[in-house]
Amino acid sequence: MDLAEVQSALRDASLDGWLFYDHHHRDPLSARILGLAPDAHITRRWYYFVPASGDPRKLVHRIESAALETLPGAKTEYSSWQELEAELEAMLTGAKRIAMQYSPRNSILYVSMVDAGTVELVRSLGKEIVSSADLVAQFEAVLSEEQIATHFAAHQKIDAILAAAWQHIGSLVRSATSVNEFTIVEWLSEAMRREGLVWEHGPNVSAGESSADPHYEPTAIRSRAIRNGDFLLIDIWGKLHTPGAIYYDITWTGVIGREPTQREQLVFSTLRAARDAAIKVVSDAFAANKPIAGYEADDAARSVIRRACFGEEFIHRAGHNIGTDIHGAGANLDNLETHDTRRILPNTCFSVEPGIYLPNDFGVRSEVNMITRLGSAAVTGRVQTELVRI
């Protein structure tokens, strides 16, 4: 934690301080922002208050008095709940507007880590609790130049693997070799391992009607055969196996042994226009140095899809923040699942991935990643402009 930077951000936001709280690792955001060990033995409540000016303060249980030893500031200990409440009140003396990992009405659920009872306790002390969502994004989602470089390295590797996968699938189908979705998942996984990549779950390969399920996941015992004439969706993501590395996450679609149907082409063309509309609204905002919230990019994509009469078939947000976790802590492109008012910040990474899913038929998703900079925002990898023909 860079204390001076955090306190500067608090003053810019007209906040009196930021109150961190955890118990049994309920809040991984606190651990990451404060630089605490994620596997530390924590069985009792602790509080850490960073004021907008002055020295931080700690409140820890006596049997875990070393819980915050790596952090600056004076320490106070408690044993009883009465002591805890009295010491917490003393810790917050002089502060009125306090940020916590809380979101009104759970609107930004990704930052809602503090339980309702603790919110009630702090409010009972006469404090106004403000969501830390924008602060979390600033200190969790903004990437260093070194981290951005790891994203581009992953993009080079994964783009090449995906291109080879389409060719591999084509050769298997043409030779009448038995192949299913899970076979290709394993092929992709081995290719990524050879390139030194790591990932969570997946990748995902969905053939035919499986592609109409946006979170379909083939397994060894549940996997559809891939045949000539199929529609195919591949979603692949990974990062370098190095500390602080950033994910690259893309989805492409194609057809095997034939030309796309008129309906497939219509859905893909609609999604391509929606994806590009979201890309443009973000790029234009950064070029003009105008703030843009996540929900605004979602609106740009969703309006294209609604005009094409596929609004009911676009059932998820238009994109998510990307960081060291595949779903990062910054602004999502979302005005469906949540109304994400968080600003898309410079030096952050996120996906743009509208989707249209026609049950029992097929689904199309076109996913790219973007990196923002001061004055610019751009897609980082290859952009699909036509359905792949295998």
C-alpha positions as CSV (number, residue, x, y, z in Angstrom):
1,M,0.0,0.0,0.0
2,D,1.2,3.4,-1.0
3,L,-0.1,5.4,2.0
4,A,0.4,8.8,0.4
5,E,-1.4,7.8,-2.8
6,V,-4.3,6.4,-0.9
7,Q,-4.7,9.5,1.3
8,S,-4.4,11.7,-1.8
9,A,-7.3,9.7,-3.4
10,L,-9.4,10.1,-0.2
11,R,-8.9,13.9,-0.2
12,D,-9.8,14.1,-4.0
13,A,-13.0,12.2,-3.2
14,S,-13.8,14.5,-0.2
15,L,-13.7,11.5,2.2
16,D,-12.4,11.6,5.8
17,G,-11.0,8.1,5.6
18,W,-11.2,4.5,4.4
19,L,-12.2,1.8,6.9
20,F,-11.0,-1.7,6.1
21,Y,-12.5,-4.6,7.9
22,D,-12.1,-8.4,7.7
23,H,-13.0,-11.6,9.4
24,H,-12.1,-15.1,8.1
25,H,-11.0,-13.6,4.8
26,R,-14.4,-12.3,3.9
27,D,-12.9,-9.4,2.0
28,P,-10.0,-10.4,-0.4
29,L,-10.0,-6.8,-1.7
30,S,-8.7,-5.5,1.7
31,A,-5.9,-8.0,1.7
32,R,-4.8,-7.2,-1.8
33,I,-5.0,-3.4,-1.4
34,L,-3.2,-3.4,1.9
35,G,-0.7,-6.0,0.8
36,L,-1.6,-8.6,3.5
37,A,-0.9,-12.3,3.1
38,P,-3.9,-14.0,1.6
39,D,-3.4,-17.2,3.6
40,A,-2.8,-15.5,7.0
41,H,-4.5,-17.2,10.0
42,I,-7.3,-14.8,10.7
43,T,-10.2,-15.9,13.0
44,R,-11.1,-12.7,14.7
45,R,-12.3,-9.3,13.4
46,W,-9.8,-6.6,12.6
47,Y,-10.2,-3.0,11.5
48,Y,-7.7,-0.7,9.7
49,F,-8.5,3.0,9.3
50,V,-6.7,5.1,6.8
51,P,-7.6,8.8,7.4
52,A,-7.4,11.4,4.6
53,S,-4.6,13.0,6.6
54,G,-2.5,11.7,9.5
55,D,-1.5,8.3,10.6
56,P,-3.5,5.1,10.1
57,R,-4.9,3.2,13.1
58,K,-5.3,-0.5,13.8
59,L,-7.8,-2.4,15.9
60,V,-7.0,-6.1,16.4
61,H,-8.0,-8.9,18.8
62,R,-5.5,-9.7,21.5
63,I,-5.1,-13.3,20.5
64,E,-4.2,-12.1,16.9
65,S,-2.4,-9.0,17.8
66,A,0.1,-9.4,15.0
67,A,-2.6,-9.6,12.3
68,L,-1.7,-6.1,10.9
69,E,2.0,-5.9,11.9
70,T,3.1,-5.2,8.3
71,L,1.0,-2.0,8.1
72,P,1.9,1.4,9.5
73,G,0.0,3.0,12.3
74,A,-0.7,2.8,16.0
75,K,-2.3,-0.4,17.3
76,T,-5.2,-0.9,19.8
77,E,-6.3,-4.3,21.0
78,Y,-9.6,-5.7,22.2
79,S,-11.1,-8.9,23.6
80,S,-14.8,-8.3,24.3
81,W,-17.4,-7.0,21.9
82,Q,-17.9,-4.0,24.3
83,E,-14.2,-3.2,24.0
84,L,-14.3,-3.6,20.2
85,E,-17.2,-1.1,19.8
86,A,-15.7,1.4,22.2
87,E,-12.3,1.3,20.5
88,L,-13.8,1.4,17.0
89,E,-15.6,4.6,18.0
90,A,-12.4,6.1,19.4
91,M,-10.5,5.0,16.2
92,L,-13.0,6.9,14.0
93,T,-13.1,10.1,16.1
94,G,-13.2,13.2,13.9
95,A,-14.1,11.3,10.8
96,K,-17.6,11.7,9.2
97,R,-17.6,10.4,5.6
98,I,-16.0,7.0,5.5
99,A,-15.4,4.7,2.6
100,M,-16.0,1.0,3.1
101,Q,-16.4,-2.1,0.8
102,Y,-20.1,-1.5,0.6
103,S,-22.5,-0.6,-2.2
104,P,-26.0,0.9,-1.7
105,R,-28.6,-1.6,-2.6
106,N,-25.8,-4.0,-3.6
107,S,-25.7,-2.2,-6.9
108,I,-22.0,-2.9,-7.4
109,L,-22.0,-6.3,-5.9
110,Y,-18.4,-7.0,-6.6
111,V,-17.3,-4.5,-3.9
112,S,-20.0,-5.4,-1.3
113,M,-17.8,-7.3,1.1
114,V,-18.8,-5.7,4.4
115,D,-21.7,-7.5,6.2
116,A,-24.9,-5.5,7.0
117,G,-24.3,-5.8,10.7
118,T,-21.0,-4.1,10.5
119,V,-22.5,-1.3,8.4
120,E,-25.2,-0.9,11.1
121,L,-22.5,-0.7,13.8
122,V,-20.5,2.0,12.0
123,R,-23.6,4.0,11.2
124,S,-24.6,3.8,14.8
125,L,-21.4,5.7,15.6
126,G,-22.8,8.6,13.5
127,K,-20.7,7.9,10.4
128,E,-21.8,8.2,6.8
129,I,-20.6,5.2,4.9
130,V,-19.7,5.8,1.2
131,S,-19.0,3.0,-1.3
132,S,-15.3,2.4,-1.9
133,A,-16.1,1.1,-5.4
134,D,-14.1,3.8,-7.2
135,L,-11.2,3.6,-4.8
136,V,-11.0,-0.1,-5.2
137,A,-10.9,0.3,-8.9
138,Q,-8.1,2.9,-8.6
139,F,-6.0,0.7,-6.5
140,E,-6.9,-2.8,-7.8
141,A,-7.7,-2.3,-11.5
142,V,-5.1,0.3,-12.7
143,L,-2.2,-1.6,-14.2
144,S,1.5,-0.9,-14.3
145,E,3.5,-0.9,-17.6
146,E,4.9,-4.3,-16.6
147,Q,1.5,-5.7,-16.1
148,I,0.2,-4.4,-19.4
149,A,3.2,-6.0,-21.1
150,T,2.2,-9.4,-19.7
151,H,-1.3,-8.9,-21.2
152,F,0.2,-8.3,-24.7
153,A,2.4,-11.4,-24.3
154,A,-0.6,-13.6,-23.4
155,H,-2.5,-12.1,-26.4
156,Q,0.3,-13.1,-28.8
157,K,0.3,-16.7,-27.5
158,I,-3.4,-17.2,-27.3
159,D,-4.2,-15.7,-30.7
160,A,-1.7,-18.1,-32.2
161,I,-3.1,-21.1,-30.3
162,L,-6.7,-20.2,-31.3
163,A,-5.7,-19.9,-35.0
164,A,-4.0,-23.3,-34.8
165,A,-7.1,-24.8,-33.1
166,W,-9.4,-23.9,-36.0
167,Q,-7.1,-25.6,-38.4
168,H,-6.7,-28.7,-36.1
169,I,-10.5,-29.1,-35.8
170,G,-10.9,-28.8,-39.6
171,S,-8.3,-31.5,-40.2
172,L,-9.9,-33.8,-37.7
173,V,-13.4,-33.4,-39.2
174,R,-12.3,-33.7,-42.8
175,S,-10.4,-36.9,-41.9
176,A,-13.6,-38.3,-40.2
177,T,-11.6,-38.6,-36.9
178,S,-13.9,-38.8,-33.9
179,V,-13.7,-35.5,-32.0
180,N,-15.9,-33.8,-29.4
181,E,-15.9,-30.6,-27.5
182,F,-13.9,-31.9,-24.5
183,T,-11.2,-33.3,-26.9
184,I,-10.6,-29.8,-28.1
185,V,-10.7,-28.4,-24.6
186,E,-7.8,-30.8,-23.8
187,W,-6.0,-29.8,-27.0
188,L,-6.2,-26.1,-26.2
189,S,-5.2,-26.7,-22.5
190,E,-2.1,-28.6,-23.5
191,A,-1.2,-25.9,-26.1
192,M,-1.5,-23.2,-23.4
193,R,0.6,-25.3,-20.9
194,R,3.3,-25.6,-23.5
195,E,3.3,-21.8,-23.8
196,G,3.7,-21.3,-20.1
197,L,0.1,-20.0,-19.5
198,V,-2.2,-20.5,-16.6
199,W,-5.9,-20.0,-16.3
200,E,-9.1,-20.6,-14.2
201,H,-11.5,-23.3,-15.4
202,G,-12.0,-23.7,-19.2
203,P,-11.3,-23.1,-21.9
204,N,-14.8,-23.5,-23.4
205,V,-15.6,-25.2,-26.7
206,S,-19.4,-25.3,-27.6
207,A,-20.7,-27.0,-30.7
208,G,-24.2,-26.6,-32.2
209,E,-26.9,-25.9,-29.6
210,S,-24.3,-26.0,-26.8
211,S,-23.2,-22.5,-28.0
212,A,-26.6,-21.1,-27.0
213,D,-25.6,-21.6,-23.3
214,P,-23.1,-18.8,-22.5
215,H,-21.6,-20.7,-19.5
216,Y,-21.7,-24.2,-21.0
217,E,-18.7,-26.2,-19.9
218,P,-18.0,-29.6,-21.6
219,T,-16.5,-32.3,-19.5
220,A,-15.2,-35.8,-20.1
221,I,-18.7,-37.2,-19.4
222,R,-20.8,-34.4,-20.9
223,S,-19.4,-33.5,-24.3
224,R,-21.1,-33.1,-27.7
225,A,-19.5,-34.5,-30.8
226,I,-18.1,-32.0,-33.3
227,R,-19.4,-32.8,-36.8
228,N,-19.2,-31.4,-40.3
229,G,-21.9,-28.7,-40.6
230,D,-21.7,-27.6,-37.0
231,F,-21.7,-24.1,-35.6
232,L,-18.8,-23.7,-33.2
233,L,-17.9,-21.3,-30.4
234,I,-14.5,-21.2,-28.7
235,D,-13.9,-19.1,-25.5
236,I,-10.2,-19.1,-24.4
237,W,-8.4,-17.1,-21.7
238,G,-5.1,-17.3,-19.9
239,K,-2.1,-15.3,-18.5
240,L,1.6,-15.7,-18.1
241,H,2.7,-17.8,-15.1
242,T,4.4,-14.8,-13.4
243,P,3.4,-12.6,-10.4
244,G,1.1,-9.8,-11.3
245,A,0.4,-11.1,-14.8
246,I,-2.9,-9.9,-16.6
247,Y,-5.3,-12.1,-18.4
248,Y,-6.2,-12.1,-22.1
249,D,-9.7,-13.4,-22.8
250,I,-11.4,-13.8,-26.2
251,T,-14.3,-15.6,-27.9
252,W,-14.6,-16.5,-31.6
253,T,-17.2,-18.4,-33.6
254,G,-17.3,-20.2,-36.9
255,V,-18.9,-22.9,-39.0
256,I,-17.6,-26.3,-40.1
257,G,-17.6,-27.5,-43.7
258,R,-20.2,-25.0,-45.0
259,E,-21.1,-21.4,-45.4
260,P,-23.1,-19.6,-42.6
261,T,-26.9,-19.6,-42.8
262,Q,-28.6,-16.3,-43.4
263,R,-29.7,-16.3,-39.7
264,E,-26.2,-17.1,-38.4
265,Q,-24.8,-14.3,-40.6
266,L,-27.5,-11.9,-39.3
267,V,-26.7,-12.6,-35.7
268,F,-23.0,-12.4,-36.2
269,S,-23.3,-9.1,-38.1
270,T,-25.5,-7.7,-35.4
271,L,-23.0,-8.6,-32.7
272,R,-20.1,-7.3,-34.7
273,A,-21.8,-3.9,-34.9
274,A,-22.7,-4.0,-31.2
275,R,-19.2,-4.9,-30.2
276,D,-17.8,-2.1,-32.4
277,A,-20.3,0.4,-31.0
278,A,-19.0,-0.3,-27.5
279,I,-15.4,0.0,-28.6
280,K,-16.1,3.3,-30.4
281,V,-17.9,4.9,-27.4
282,V,-15.0,4.1,-25.1
283,S,-12.3,5.1,-27.7
284,D,-14.1,8.4,-28.4
285,A,-14.5,9.2,-24.7
286,F,-10.8,8.6,-24.0
287,A,-9.7,10.5,-27.2
288,A,-11.7,13.5,-25.9
289,N,-10.5,13.0,-22.3
290,K,-14.2,12.7,-21.2
291,P,-15.1,10.4,-18.3
292,I,-17.2,7.3,-19.3
293,A,-18.9,4.9,-16.9
294,G,-19.1,1.1,-17.5
295,Y,-22.9,1.2,-18.1
296,E,-22.5,3.7,-21.0
297,A,-20.5,1.2,-23.0
298,D,-23.0,-1.5,-22.3
299,D,-25.8,0.8,-23.5
300,A,-23.9,1.4,-26.8
301,A,-23.7,-2.3,-27.5
302,R,-27.2,-3.2,-26.2
303,S,-28.9,-0.5,-28.2
304,V,-27.6,-2.0,-31.5
305,I,-28.9,-5.5,-30.5
306,R,-32.3,-4.1,-29.4
307,R,-32.7,-2.3,-32.7
308,A,-32.1,-5.7,-34.5
309,C,-34.9,-7.2,-32.3
310,F,-32.5,-9.5,-30.4
311,G,-32.6,-7.7,-27.1
312,E,-34.2,-10.5,-25.2
313,E,-31.4,-12.9,-26.4
314,F,-28.6,-10.7,-25.0
315,I,-28.8,-12.0,-21.4
316,H,-25.5,-10.8,-19.8
317,R,-23.4,-7.7,-19.4
318,A,-21.4,-6.4,-22.4
319,G,-18.0,-6.9,-20.8
320,H,-16.0,-7.3,-17.6
321,N,-12.8,-5.8,-16.1
322,I,-9.7,-7.9,-16.5
323,G,-6.8,-8.0,-14.1
324,T,-4.7,-10.6,-12.3
325,D,-8.1,-12.4,-11.9
326,I,-10.1,-13.1,-15.1
327,H,-12.9,-11.0,-13.6
328,G,-11.1,-8.0,-12.1
329,A,-12.2,-5.3,-9.6
330,G,-12.6,-2.4,-12.0
331,A,-15.6,-1.1,-14.0
332,N,-17.7,-3.7,-15.9
333,L,-19.5,-2.8,-19.1
334,D,-22.9,-3.4,-17.5
335,N,-26.3,-1.9,-17.4
336,L,-28.2,-5.1,-17.3
337,E,-27.1,-7.3,-14.4
338,T,-26.0,-4.1,-12.5
339,H,-26.0,-0.4,-13.2
340,D,-22.2,0.0,-13.1
341,T,-21.6,3.7,-12.6
342,R,-17.8,3.2,-12.0
343,R,-15.6,5.1,-14.3
344,I,-13.5,3.2,-16.8
345,L,-10.0,4.4,-15.7
346,P,-6.8,4.9,-17.7
347,N,-4.4,1.9,-17.7
348,T,-7.2,-0.6,-17.1
349,C,-8.1,-3.7,-19.2
350,F,-11.6,-5.1,-19.9
351,S,-13.5,-7.3,-22.3
352,V,-16.1,-6.2,-24.8
353,E,-18.3,-9.3,-25.4
354,P,-21.9,-8.9,-26.5
355,G,-23.7,-12.2,-27.1
356,I,-26.9,-13.4,-28.7
357,Y,-28.2,-16.8,-27.7
358,L,-31.0,-18.7,-29.5
359,P,-32.0,-21.6,-27.3
360,N,-31.8,-25.1,-28.9
361,D,-30.2,-23.5,-32.0
362,F,-26.9,-21.6,-31.7
363,G,-25.3,-18.7,-29.9
364,V,-22.8,-16.1,-31.0
365,R,-20.4,-14.1,-28.8
366,S,-17.7,-11.9,-30.1
367,E,-15.1,-11.0,-27.4
368,V,-12.1,-8.7,-27.6
369,N,-10.1,-7.0,-24.9
370,M,-9.3,-3.3,-24.6
371,I,-6.5,-1.4,-22.8
372,T,-7.1,2.3,-21.9
373,R,-4.5,5.0,-21.7
374,L,-4.6,8.7,-21.0
375,G,-6.0,10.0,-24.3
376,S,-6.6,6.7,-26.0
377,A,-8.3,3.3,-25.8
378,A,-7.7,0.4,-28.2
379,V,-8.4,-3.3,-28.8
380,T,-5.3,-5.4,-27.9
381,G,-5.6,-8.5,-30.1
382,R,-7.1,-9.7,-33.3
383,V,-10.7,-8.6,-34.1
384,Q,-13.1,-11.1,-35.7
385,T,-14.8,-9.5,-38.7
386,E,-16.4,-12.6,-40.3
387,L,-17.5,-16.0,-39.0
388,V,-14.6,-18.5,-39.3
389,R,-15.0,-21.1,-42.1
390,I,-13.3,-24.4,-41.3
